[in-house]
Amino acid sequence: MKNKFLILTVGLIFIAFLTSCKKNLLDKAPKDSANAANFFENETNARQAALGVWAGLTDENWFYKRYFITMTDNQSDDSYTRIVPNRIENVHWTFDQNYYGMRSWYRGFFAAISHANFAIDGIPTSSDPGFTEEQQAPYIAVAKLGKGFCYVQLTTLWGDVPYFATSITDPKDAIVPRTPKAEVMSAVIEDLKYAKEHLPVSWIGDDIGLPTKAAGAAMLAKAYLYNKDYPNAEIAAKEALEIADASGYALMNDYLYMMSEKSQDDGANKEFILTLNFQKDADATGNYNEMVVERNVRDAPGPINDIYGGGWGYALPTRDLYDAFETTPKVDPRRKYSMWAPGDFYGIYHGPAFTDPADGKSYVDGDSVFYKRGWSLTNLNTRKLVSPWMDNGKQLVLMGAAAESGYDDPLIRYADLVLMYGEALIENGKILEGMAQVNRVRARPSVDMPPLTATDQADARAKLRHERRVELNMEGIRLFDLFRWGAMEETFGAGLNTKPKYQRFGDDTVLKDANFQFPKCNLWPLPISELDANPLLKQNPGW
């Protein structure tokens, strides 16, 4: 669902939070401006504060608005990128603790946590006596869900991180050591339990588009799973699926349509349970999704690019991902739904006659276009999380540029939740039940892959992990799975190009010269700027 508050600015909330961090300011704050002492009055302010948590994840180019999903996939075995300096050091794992991406993402998650604590602490102090505790609870739940999401991401990528239970009122209170991951996750789970209990099944009026009870339940199941608490993950995932089913979420029949922006525009997407929401056809000040243009084809001839709109070529599927899809007894159709490969039908050309200088082929209006080698560095392009801005030469968006997209990024979708449930069952030794969940995803009508069986737990685990890779490919999940499974060394091998995951499709050209070292590459480095600001922090091993 599209969120009605996509263009909400968080400046007011941020100002209020900053004022709460200055000593003695509460007694001196002007009553006619926003500050921590007078911000919370009623439901409107509670809604603004709760939304500020999520808005913080989408209003910065290096975060979910543009780079984060693509660049985390680039670090996995699923994705490569075109040659740009800050992209290459990311995809080759040659970055260090000074890398701007790590600094931006680390601070971004903690900024959202600060907004969450501001909302959680402040909403109960609202001055309107008619705004009851019962009415406040859903907005607090929205903030706790956001806080829990951020800490799950942080602990997966960095391990132990500082945990802040409440708003900081003195800057010195931010100078704390890293909290053990187990303690962080224990607190996160309590927040997510609250979210599950107090988020509504659906919202009405001005609140339509806020996270629902199904989102809270799904995130709780994910937290248990990431914490390797498989008994509770099984219980939570089963309950989350029951809540999702009752709320109208489901596996959609058509995989390609489900992953398209059109399914969102039509109001027909039943699969995206938790999303980061963006505004369609926004102006320059709007909260539109720029990540999708990174994924469009870049190197097709200009007139051909007008079929879907030229992109930046930063999210390029690898040959290793292409080869991961099953080909017997039939080719897994999710491969074609997820990526363009040489020979694939790409579209119908509409425009003046022209000749492709690369191969001399001529096109006239009405000709079929097929994807060609050379249209990207890997000879493959992403078809998922893409928002076409042109359709046969006709502009689809107001501004006529690929960046102005309203595509809502999926954080948890129904198939992901089904596979989380299957994973928990398998880890609990319930092989048949777990494989039934894997096969449920494979049985999607537009996929219709034959059911799998497993000989033992190890076999079931391998097949579950494979299914997660192909079902959720290029959605910003693969690196998190590799980290939480402790599977980086198994996947890449130690040393220089031990396993050629980054060969070009169609030949044996190796595109990556990373030197994987372990345990170093099992976690990201803490940014040097954070270590300098907080002497109590200690760097991760190897960095």
C-alpha positions in Angstrom: 0.0 0.0 0.0 1.1 3.5 -0.7 1.8 5.6 2.3 -0.1 9.0 2.4 2.8 10.6 4.3 5.6 10.0 1.8 6.6 13.6 1.6 6.6 14.2 5.4 9.8 16.0 6.3 11.5 15.0 9.5 13.1 18.3 10.2 10.6 19.3 12.9 11.2 16.0 14.7 14.9 16.2 14.2 15.0 19.7 15.7 13.0 18.5 18.7 15.4 15.6 19.1 18.5 17.8 19.0 17.0 20.2 21.6 16.5 17.2 23.9 20.2 16.6 23.7 21.3 19.9 25.2 21.6 20.4 28.9 19.0 22.6 30.6 17.3 23.5 27.4 14.0 22.1 28.4 13.5 25.0 30.8 14.5 27.6 28.3 12.8 26.4 25.1 10.6 29.0 23.4 7.0 27.9 23.6 6.2 29.0 20.0 8.8 26.7 18.3 9.2 22.9 18.2 11.3 21.4 21.0 11.4 18.4 23.2 9.3 20.0 25.8 6.3 21.0 23.7 6.3 18.9 20.6 4.0 16.2 21.8 0.4 17.4 22.1 -1.9 15.0 20.3 -2.4 12.3 17.7 -1.0 14.4 14.9 2.4 14.8 16.7 2.5 11.2 17.6 1.9 10.2 13.9 4.7 12.7 12.8 7.1 11.3 15.3 6.4 7.6 14.4 6.7 8.4 10.7 10.0 10.2 11.3 11.6 6.8 12.2 10.9 5.4 8.8 11.4 8.6 6.8 14.9 8.7 8.1 15.7 5.5 6.2 14.5 6.9 2.8 15.5 10.6 2.7 19.3 10.2 2.1 20.9 9.1 -1.2 23.4 6.7 0.4 20.6 4.9 2.2 17.4 3.1 1.1 16.5 6.0 -1.2 19.3 5.1 -3.7 22.3 3.0 -2.8 21.9 0.7 0.2 20.0 -2.3 -1.4 22.1 -2.3 -4.6 25.4 -1.9 -2.8 24.7 -4.7 -0.3 23.8 -7.0 -3.1 27.0 -5.9 -4.9 29.0 -7.3 -1.9 27.3 -10.7 -2.3 27.7 -13.4 -4.9 24.5 -12.2 -6.7 25.6 -8.9 -8.1 28.2 -6.8 -9.8 28.3 -3.2 -10.9 29.7 -1.0 -13.7 33.1 0.5 -13.0 32.8 3.6 -10.8 35.4 4.1 -8.0 33.3 4.0 -4.9 31.3 1.1 -6.4 34.3 -1.0 -7.3 35.9 -0.8 -3.8 32.5 -1.9 -2.4 32.0 -4.8 -4.8 35.6 -5.9 -4.6 35.7 -5.7 -0.8 38.7 -3.3 -0.9 37.0 -0.7 1.3 38.4 0.1 4.7 37.1 1.7 7.9 37.1 5.1 6.2 34.6 4.1 3.5 31.8 6.6 3.2 29.1 3.9 2.7 29.8 2.3 6.1 29.8 5.6 7.8 26.5 6.7 6.1 24.7 3.4 6.8 25.9 3.1 10.4 24.8 6.7 11.2 21.6 6.3 9.3 20.4 3.4 11.3 21.3 5.1 14.6 19.6 8.3 13.4 16.4 6.3 12.9 16.9 4.7 16.3 17.2 8.2 17.8 13.9 9.2 16.1 12.3 6.0 17.5 13.4 6.7 21.1 12.2 10.2 20.7 8.7 8.9 19.7 8.6 6.1 22.2 9.6 8.3 25.1 7.6 11.4 24.0 4.2 10.1 22.8 3.2 9.1 26.4 3.8 12.7 27.5 1.3 14.1 25.0 -0.6 17.0 26.6 -4.0 16.4 25.1 -6.0 14.5 27.7 -8.3 13.1 25.0 -5.4 11.3 23.4 -5.5 8.2 25.5 -2.9 5.5 26.2 -4.9 3.1 24.0 -4.8 5.6 21.1 -1.1 6.3 21.7 -0.1 2.6 21.6 -0.3 2.0 17.9 2.0 4.9 17.1 4.5 3.8 19.8 4.3 0.4 18.1 5.2 1.9 14.7 8.3 3.4 16.3 9.3 0.2 18.2 9.0 -1.7 14.9 11.3 0.7 13.2 13.8 0.6 16.1 13.7 -3.2 16.1 14.3 -3.3 12.3 17.3 -1.0 12.6 18.9 -3.1 15.4 18.4 -6.3 13.5 20.2 -4.8 10.5 23.0 -3.3 12.6 23.8 -6.5 14.6 23.8 -8.6 11.4 26.3 -6.2 9.6 28.4 -5.1 12.5 27.8 -7.6 15.4 27.9 -5.9 18.8 26.7 -2.3 18.7 25.7 0.2 21.3 22.2 -0.2 22.5 20.2 2.9 23.5 17.0 2.1 25.5 15.8 5.7 25.7 16.4 9.1 24.3 19.8 10.7 25.0 19.5 13.9 27.0 23.2 14.5 27.4 25.7 14.0 24.5 28.1 12.3 27.0 25.5 9.4 27.3 26.3 8.4 23.7 29.9 7.5 24.7 29.3 3.9 25.6 30.9 0.6 24.6 29.4 -1.9 22.3 26.5 -3.9 23.8 26.8 -7.7 23.3 24.6 -8.7 20.4 22.6 -11.1 22.6 21.6 -8.3 24.9 20.6 -6.1 22.0 18.5 -8.8 20.4 16.8 -9.5 23.7 15.7 -5.9 23.9 14.7 -5.9 20.2 12.5 -8.9 20.7 10.6 -7.2 23.5 10.0 -4.1 21.3 8.8 -6.3 18.5 6.5 -8.2 20.8 4.9 -4.8 21.7 4.7 -3.9 18.0 2.9 -7.1 17.1 0.4 -6.7 19.9 -0.4 -3.0 19.4 -0.2 -2.5 15.7 -3.7 -2.7 14.1 -4.6 -5.2 11.4 -5.2 -2.3 9.1 -5.2 1.5 9.4 -7.9 4.0 8.5 -8.1 7.6 7.4 -4.9 9.6 7.6 -2.9 6.5 8.9 -3.4 4.3 5.9 0.0 3.0 4.8 1.6 2.7 8.2 3.0 -0.7 9.2 0.3 -3.3 10.2 0.1 -6.1 12.7 1.3 -8.5 10.1 4.5 -6.4 9.6 5.1 -6.5 13.4 4.6 -10.2 13.6 6.8 -10.9 10.6 9.6 -8.7 11.9 9.4 -10.5 15.3 9.8 -13.9 13.5 12.8 -12.5 11.6 14.4 -11.3 14.8 14.1 -14.7 16.4 15.5 -16.4 13.3 18.4 -14.0 13.0 19.1 -14.6 16.7 19.2 -18.4 16.0 16.3 -18.9 18.5 14.7 -21.5 16.2 12.0 -22.8 18.6 10.6 -19.3 19.1 11.2 -18.4 15.4 9.0 -21.4 14.4 6.2 -20.3 16.7 6.5 -16.6 15.7 6.6 -17.3 12.0 3.6 -19.6 12.1 1.7 -17.0 14.0 2.9 -14.2 11.6 1.6 -16.2 8.6 -1.7 -16.7 10.3 -2.0 -13.0 11.0 -0.9 -12.2 7.4 -3.4 -14.6 6.0 -6.2 -13.1 8.0 -5.1 -9.6 7.0 -5.3 -10.4 3.3 -1.6 -10.9 2.5 -0.7 -13.9 0.3 1.6 -15.4 -2.3 0.6 -13.8 -5.5 0.2 -16.0 -8.6 2.2 -13.8 -11.0 5.8 -13.4 -9.9 6.7 -10.8 -12.5 3.6 -8.7 -11.8 4.1 -9.0 -8.1 7.6 -7.5 -8.3 6.5 -4.7 -10.6 5.5 -1.1 -9.7 2.3 -1.6 -11.6 1.0 -4.1 -8.9 1.5 -1.3 -6.3 -0.1 1.3 -8.5 -3.1 -1.0 -9.1 -3.5 -1.6 -5.3 -3.2 -5.3 -6.1 0.1 -6.2 -4.3 -0.8 -8.6 -1.5 2.7 -9.9 -1.0 4.7 -6.9 0.4 4.1 -7.1 4.1 6.6 -4.5 5.3 7.8 -1.8 2.9 9.7 1.5 2.8 7.3 3.8 0.9 8.0 6.4 -1.7 6.0 8.9 -3.6 5.2 8.5 -7.3 5.8 11.4 -9.7 7.3 13.6 -7.0 8.9 16.9 -7.6 12.5 17.7 -6.7 11.6 18.0 -3.0 9.6 14.8 -2.9 10.4 11.4 -1.4 10.8 9.4 -4.6 12.7 6.2 -5.0 16.0 6.7 -6.9 17.3 3.1 -6.3 15.2 1.7 -9.1 17.0 3.7 -11.8 20.3 2.1 -10.8 18.9 -1.2 -12.0 17.7 -0.2 -15.5 19.8 -1.1 -18.6 22.5 1.5 -19.3 24.5 0.4 -22.3 21.7 -0.3 -24.9 21.6 2.2 -27.8 19.8 5.3 -26.9 16.7 4.7 -29.0 16.4 1.2 -27.5 16.7 2.6 -24.0 13.5 4.6 -24.7 11.6 1.3 -24.4 12.2 1.2 -20.6 14.3 4.1 -19.9 18.1 4.2 -19.6 19.5 3.4 -16.2 22.8 3.6 -14.4 23.9 -0.1 -14.6 24.9 -0.5 -10.9 22.8 -3.7 -10.2 24.1 -6.3 -12.6 23.3 -10.0 -11.9 26.4 -12.2 -11.9 26.9 -15.3 -14.0 27.0 -17.2 -10.7 23.5 -16.1 -9.9 22.3 -16.9 -13.4 23.8 -20.4 -13.1 22.2 -20.9 -9.7 18.7 -21.2 -11.2 17.6 -24.8 -11.9 17.5 -25.9 -15.5 16.1 -29.5 -15.1 13.5 -30.8 -15.5 12.8 -27.2 -16.7 14.4 -23.8 -16.4 13.2 -22.0 -13.3 11.1 -19.2 -14.7 12.2 -16.8 -11.9 15.4 -16.4 -13.7 13.7 -14.7 -16.7 11.4 -12.8 -14.3 14.4 -11.5 -12.4 17.0 -10.6 -15.1 17.6 -9.9 -18.7 20.0 -12.2 -20.6 21.1 -12.3 -24.2 18.3 -13.4 -26.5 15.5 -12.4 -24.2 12.6 -10.5 -25.7 13.0 -6.9 -24.4 10.2 -4.9 -26.0 8.8 -3.4 -29.2 10.7 -0.5 -30.7 8.7 2.7 -31.4 10.5 5.6 -33.0 12.4 6.7 -36.1 14.5 4.1 -38.0 18.1 3.7 -36.7 21.0 1.4 -37.0 22.7 -0.1 -33.9 26.4 0.8 -34.3 27.4 -2.2 -32.2 26.3 -4.8 -34.7 24.8 -2.9 -37.7 21.3 -4.2 -37.0 18.6 -1.7 -38.3 15.3 -1.1 -36.5 12.1 0.5 -37.7 8.9 1.3 -35.8 7.3 -1.9 -34.6 10.4 -4.2 -34.6 10.9 -6.6 -31.7 14.0 -5.9 -29.6 16.0 -8.7 -28.0 18.5 -8.1 -25.1 22.1 -8.3 -26.4 25.5 -9.1 -25.0 27.4 -5.9 -24.2 24.5 -4.1 -22.7 26.2 -4.4 -19.3 29.6 -5.4 -17.9 28.2 -8.9 -17.0 26.1 -9.2 -20.1 23.0 -9.4 -17.8 20.7 -6.8 -16.3 18.2 -6.7 -13.5 14.5 -6.9 -14.1 13.4 -6.7 -10.4 13.0 -3.6 -8.3 12.9 -1.6 -11.5 10.6 1.2 -12.3 10.3 1.8 -16.1 10.0 5.5 -16.8 9.4 5.0 -20.6 7.1 2.6 -22.3 7.5 2.4 -26.1 8.7 6.0 -26.2 6.0 7.4 -23.9 6.9 9.0 -20.6 5.3 7.3 -17.6 6.2 9.7 -14.9 5.6 13.4 -14.4 9.2 14.6 -14.5 10.3 12.3 -17.4 13.3 10.9 -15.5 13.8 7.4 -14.1 14.5 8.7 -10.6 11.0 10.0 -9.9 9.6 6.6 -8.9 7.0 5.5 -6.3 8.2 1.9 -6.1 7.9 0.8 -2.5 10.9 -1.2 -1.4 10.0 -4.6 0.1 11.7 -5.3 3.5 9.6 -8.4 4.1 7.3 -10.1 1.7 5.1 -13.1 2.1 7.4 -15.6 0.3 10.3 -14.4 2.6 8.1 -15.1 5.6 7.1 -18.6 4.3 10.8 -19.4 3.8 11.7 -18.1 7.3 9.1 -20.5 8.7 10.5 -23.3 6.6 14.0 -22.5 7.8 13.0 -22.5 11.5 11.2 -25.9 11.0 14.3 -27.4 9.3 16.7 -26.1 12.0 14.3 -27.7 14.6 14.7 -31.0 12.9 11.2 -31.0 11.2 12.4 -31.8 7.8 9.2 -32.8 6.1 7.3 -29.7 7.4 10.2 -27.4 6.5 10.4 -28.7 2.9 6.6 -28.3 2.6 7.2 -24.5 3.1 10.0 -24.5 0.5 7.7 -26.3 -1.9 4.8 -23.9 -1.2 7.0 -21.1 -2.6 8.1 -23.2 -5.6 4.4 -24.0 -6.4 3.5 -20.4 -7.2 1.5 -20.8 -10.4 3.8 -18.6 -12.5 6.8 -20.5 -11.1 5.5 -24.1 -10.8 8.8 -25.7 -10.0 8.7 -29.4 -9.0 8.6 -30.2 -5.3 11.9 -31.0 -3.6 12.6 -33.7 -1.0 15.5 -33.9 1.5 17.5 -36.8 2.7 18.5 -35.2 6.0 18.8 -31.9 7.8 21.9 -30.8 6.0 20.3 -31.5 2.6 17.1 -29.7 3.6 19.2 -26.7 4.9 21.1 -26.5 1.6 17.9 -26.6 -0.4 16.2 -24.0 1.8 19.2 -21.7 1.4 19.2 -22.2 -2.4 15.5 -21.4 -2.5 16.0 -18.2 -0.6 18.7 -17.1 -3.0 16.7 -17.6 -6.2 13.3 -16.5 -4.8 14.7 -13.3 -3.2 17.5 -12.6 -5.5 18.6 -8.9 -6.0 16.3 -7.7 -3.2 19.0 -6.7 -0.7 18.7 -9.9 1.4 21.5 -12.1 0.2 24.4 -10.5 2.1 22.4 -10.6 5.3 21.7 -14.3 4.8 25.4 -15.0 4.2 26.4 -13.1 7.3 23.8 -14.6 9.6 24.6 -18.1 8.3 28.3 -17.6 8.7 28.6 -18.7 5.1 30.9 -16.0 3.6 34.0 -18.2 3.5 32.1 -21.2 2.3 30.6 -19.1 -0.5 33.7 -17.1 -1.6 36.7 -19.0 -0.2 39.6 -17.3 1.4 42.3 -15.5 -0.6 42.3 -13.9 -4.1 39.6 -15.1 -6.5 39.4 -18.5 -4.9 36.0 -19.0 -6.3 35.2 -17.0 -9.5 31.8 -15.7 -8.5 32.1 -12.7 -10.8 32.7 -14.1 -14.2 31.0 -12.5 -17.1 28.1 -14.4 -18.6 29.1 -15.9 -21.9 32.8 -16.2 -21.3 35.3 -16.8 -18.5 36.4 -13.2 -17.9 36.8 -12.7 -14.2 35.4 -9.3 -13.2 36.4 -9.2 -9.6 39.8 -9.4 -7.9 38.7 -9.4 -4.2 41.0 -10.8 -1.6 38.7 -12.3 1.0 40.1 -12.6 4.5 38.4 -14.3 7.5 37.1 -13.6 10.1 37.6 -10.1 8.8 35.0 -10.4 6.0 32.3 -11.9 8.3 31.4 -8.4 9.5 31.7 -4.8 8.3 34.2 -2.4 9.9 33.0 0.2 12.3 33.5 3.6 10.7 36.7 5.3 11.8 34.8 8.5 12.5 32.7 6.6 15.1 35.9 5.1 16.7 37.4 8.6 16.9 34.2 10.1 18.4 33.7 7.3 20.9 37.0 5.9 22.4 35.0 3.1 24.1 34.2 1.4 20.8 36.5 -1.4 19.6 37.0 -2.3 15.9 35.9 -5.6 14.5 38.6 -8.3 13.9 40.9 -7.8 10.9 39.9 -4.2 10.2 
